[in-house]
């Protein structure tokens, strides 16, 4: 029987690795979404309503609503993802957002020479679903909130 407690158990090492991978995935996805929101905003002339006009040019339904909602969601959702806040919900919503991008904007074939293929939005959508399934890990606000709920302490 091994009584050496200075070496972490396999379970502990696996949890630490899992948390590190989830943190890296969250930060990466969050940065990409924030950067894309900034790109859309800048491309629309620095105007939220301009994003709606861009969406209208792409024939996206209800462009005046979906354009501004999209850019705001990508920014706020990206920040939430980085912080590990509402990761399961934000992950599902980001996956739906990426499906919409695939259907309405990135309509070329895979690896199309016009650089409008759906590869990136597919990858981002799948990463979003993975985070929705596994959550934030132990390094995120979701974990802190869940811990307080389990212990019965009020959140501050």
Residue pairs with C-beta under 8 A, 6 or more apart in sequence:
8 16
15 138
18 134
18 137
19 137
19 138
19 139
20 139
21 137
22 131
22 134
22 135
22 136
22 137
22 139
22 140
23 84
23 137
23 139
23 140
25 127
25 130
25 131
26 81
26 82
26 84
26 87
26 131
26 136
26 137
26 140
27 81
27 82
28 127
29 78
29 81
29 94
29 124
29 127
29 128
29 131
30 77
30 78
30 79
30 80
30 81
30 82
31 78
31 82
32 78
32 124
33 74
33 75
33 77
33 78
33 81
33 94
33 124
34 74
34 75
34 78
34 79
34 82
36 74
37 71
37 72
37 74
37 75
37 78
38 75
40 51
40 54
40 70
40 71
40 74
41 47
41 48
41 50
41 51
41 71
43 54
44 50
44 51
44 53
44 54
44 67
44 71
48 67
48 68
48 71
48 72
49 64
49 67
49 68
51 67
51 68
51 70
51 71
52 63
52 64
52 65
52 66
52 67
52 68
53 63
53 67
54 63
54 67
55 63
55 64
55 66
55 67
55 70
56 63
56 64
56 67
58 104
58 105
59 104
60 66
60 67
60 100
60 104
60 105
70 97
73 93
73 97
74 97
77 90
77 93
77 94
77 97
80 86
80 87
80 90
81 87
81 90
81 91
81 94
81 131
83 140
83 141
84 136
84 137
84 139
84 140
84 141
84 142
84 143
85 136
85 140
85 141
85 142
86 142
87 131
87 132
87 135
87 136
87 140
87 142
88 131
88 132
88 133
88 135
88 142
89 132
90 128
90 131
90 132
91 128
91 129
91 130
91 131
91 132
91 133
92 128
92 129
92 132
94 124
94 125
94 128
95 125
95 126
95 128
95 129
95 132
98 121
98 122
98 124
98 125
98 128
99 121
99 125
101 118
101 121
102 118
102 121
102 122
102 125
105 116
105 121
106 116
106 117
106 118
106 120
106 121
107 116
107 118
108 114
108 116
108 117
108 118
109 117
110 117
110 118
110 119
111 117
111 119
135 142
135 143
136 142
136 143
137 143
145 155
148 154
148 155
149 155
